[in-house]
Amino acid sequence: MRRLGDLEAEIMDRLWTWNRPATVREIVDDINRDRPVAYTTVMTVTNILFTKGWLLRDKQGRAWLYSPVRSREAYAAALMEDGLGESKDRPAALVHFVENMSEDEVDALAEALRNVRRRAKP
């Protein structure tokens, strides 16, 4: 999975944060609070995200409402999977990854592993 570009990430971040469908106009107005960006630029990138399968869209009057297909967490998990795929020694890469985690993150990982193992047992 290719990492999102800067503007793609900004658009997705807003949609993930808002947790509701939004128009290009809403996205542009929000980005313009931090920096100037043209409506047509955001419209083009939003359409690209739709074409790539990142966004769903639904016609609302004359405007499209966009919403994410995947959660932010699913995106992060796919990036981690890709990162592990870069290593010739996945167990060693996992060890390095876990060594850099906080105690709370290690606890959350242990809980996630217990849950996955429970679901896997018939």
Long-range contacts (C-beta under 8 A, 24 or more apart in sequence): 1-78, 1-79, 1-81, 1-82, 3-79, 4-54, 4-75, 5-45, 7-37, 7-41, 7-42, 7-45, 8-45, 8-48, 8-49, 8-54, 11-42, 11-45, 11-46, 11-49, 12-49, 12-54, 12-68, 12-72, 12-75, 13-72, 15-55, 15-66, 15-67, 15-68, 16-68, 16-71, 16-72, 20-67, 21-58, 21-60, 21-65, 21-66, 21-67, 22-65, 22-66, 22-67, 23-60, 23-63, 23-64, 23-65, 23-66, 24-63, 24-64, 24-66, 25-63, 27-66
